[in-house]
Amino acid sequence: MPLIAILDDQETNRRIFERLASSIENGVVIRIYGDPSLAIADFERGFVPDLIVTDYKMPVMDGEAFIRALRTLPGFSEIPVMVITVYEERSFRMRALEAGATDFLQSPVDHQEFVVRARNLLKLRKQQLLLESRAHTLAEELATSEQSREAALRDSSERLAQVIDTVPAIVSASDSNGRILFANAFAGQFLGLDPAELVGKSSDVLVDADLAGPNRTLDRKVMRGGEALKSFERTLTNASGEKRVFLTTKTPLKDADDVIVGVLTSALDITDRKRAEEHLLHAARHDGLTNLPNRTFLHDRLRREVARARRGDRAFALHFIDIDEFKSINDLMGQEAGDAFLQEIALRLQALAGAEDMVARLGADEFALLQALGPNKTTASDMAQRILDAIGFPVRLSEREAACSASVGVTFYPTDGTEVTQLLRNADLAVQQAKDSGGNQFRLYETNMADRIRNNAVLDSRLRTAIEQKQFVLYYQPQISAKTGAVIGAEALLRWNEPGRGLVSPGEFLLRAEENGLIVPINEWVIHEACREAKSWHRLGLGHLRIGINLSPVQFRRVNVAALVLKALDATGLDPKCLDLEITENIVMEKTESVISVLRQLSDLGVGISIDDFGTGYSSLNYIKQFPIDRIKIDQTFVRNMVTDPSDHTIVRTVAHLGHSLGLTVVAEGVETEAQAKLLMADGCDVMQGYLYGRPMPAQDLIALVRSGPVLEKSA
């Protein structure tokens, strides 16, 4: 069973390496030491391990001194030694190599890499012991033989050659002049030559041309130093032109008088093992669909970047990327199309990344981009915008196109944090803020962002409670006919009557409800409740009062609005002609086929469609006439100053005239004074709404107002 010695002055590190070493294979025996002198003493008492793992930086005796000390012990000249070091400087490695180190690992240690390298070194040690055992057996047989010395030597040489020929490795010996003394059958097979023909030729033929000079240098080092070299990997080309990786050792070749006469070289073919290890390591650190680095790889890279930045003046940005509404692609087009979409997004992100940058896939629809910053490099804000543009461009999937927006959160090292976990948390908070703000945007991390996220979470919980406990109520603001002065309808306005707080202003919760999607169930209740209330007015004999209901853009993206309205009309029995749905200019400007289809379905039912807050967006009357619109509502910002500002008055008059030319009813919002009312009536506005006629009020107050008679007469 393999014996492993672990030396580290830190208790935590000793336990980690002990746990990793125990997973190499069953039955492994491990001894751990915190003091190099204790390890040396144990070795001197007869404990001979197959592998030694040691830290470089230790008090009293560092890794270099420890290796030099153990190499002087009998039987320890070829035992593999793996050095763990945090130093990246070449000088530390060279000092450890000269002392006799076999392999290196950079701290923090990748666990899989530790196990793979340790397993290779144990394999090498096993091969060394096998060769030593067979050589020792032959030596014993030779010593006990009473035949003639000449015959015994000849017989043992032949048998030794037979043994070496059975070893699945290249084994060769060369003299002090670099001439081949011996090459086994495996070497001949690899080179496509008869081993006997190699004897007497230069050892250069055993390696590739570019390795001939370095190979002679290594041989001379062994001859001069009289010690074996640490094992090393090198690539050789076989007779078929195939590149193979070999784990190579070089040891002194001595004659009967213990004089060094040459160099014995053995090279074990580890190509298949290397490929398997590389495949396993790649699979463990990469995403199977996009072949991008995964979350584990990103974390490792971040740790290295932070460590490197602390030693210099480097800065970087971490972008977290979340695809908005990606689920809809899977739902509508299938998982295969969704996978193809993600693969295309991965390619686009890689095209944006620079040579020092890294793109990773973190989850189903989540990516990350680690961006190096510098004087002549793209800024993080520009990169974030490029990411949004690249993802937003449509992707061709078979015969159809698909497009999604994205939310991007950005954090900076060292401005926003100097620890990996802190940077990851900051980027996650920033991308969440971008999503909560409607998506299709990027947000830079801000120090108070965590507070906003927590406040939003509290408000989300309160809103869900409000929906469950039916805490919402409707108030109604009357709409007045400019011709008759009578109340002809009302706009339903949402209010939140929260226990312990009373009425909560819509400004405190409506925007958040839009962001988190809770506006969908809230507005579904509004539509049903408003239709029910309007139908009750009709039963009271108040005439065919119209009820106006505001629709959210979120509803058009998430639910079938036409089906929702039809369900409310059927449930309440309200005449569709008495329902007026108010939409914003933004909904109209989207001009998607789905929006046009929904508006036409509603219009065919007899439902009226109004453009709310007209004039504040970018639409035009010529644009609106392409849609089944019945009414436009002039925004109160123009009505407010129309008496004193000729420009606003001109806008109101122009909109009213053009609206009538298109056969639309014109409604003025925010009417607060008699002077405004007179100008609006003179300009031809059909319906007026504002504090002059009544603030938003409970349903029973509106009923009383209607029953009291025409409103214009009372306000005059």
Secondary structure, DSSP 8 states (H G I E B T S, - for coil): --EEEEE-S-HHHHHHHHHHHHTSSTT-EEEEESSHHHHHHHHHTT---SEEEEES--SSS-HHHHHHHHHTSTT-SSS-EEEEES---HHHHHHHHHHT--EEEESS--HHHHHHHHHHHHHHHHHHHHHHHHHHHHHHHHHH--S-HHHHHHHHHHHHHHHHHHSSEEEEEEETTSBEEEE-HHHHHHHTS-HHHHTTSBGGGGS-GGGHHHHHHHHHHHHHH-S----EEEEEE-TTS-EEEEEEEEEEEE-TTS-EEEEEEEEEE-HHHHHHHHHHHHHHHB-TTT--B-HHHHHHHHHHHHHHHHHTT-EEEEEEEEETTTHHHHHHH-HHHHHHHHHHHHHHHHHH--TT-EEEE-SSSEEEEEEEE-TTS--HHHHHHHHHHHHHS-EEETTEEE---EEEEEEEETTT-SSHHHHHHHHHHHHHHHHHTTSSEEEE--TTHHHHHHHHHHHHHHHHHHHHTT-EEEEEEEEEETTT--EEEEEEEEEEEETTTEEE-GGGTHHHHHHHSTHHHHHHHHHHHHHHHHHHHHHTT----EEEEE--HHHHHHS-HHHHHHHHHHHH---GGGEEEEE-HHHHHH--HHHHHHHHHHHHHT-EEEEEEETSSS--HHHHTTS---EEEE-HHHHHTTTT-HHHHHHHHHHHHHHHHTT-EEEE----SHHHHHHHHHTT--EE-STTT--SB-HHHHHHHHHT--HHHHH-
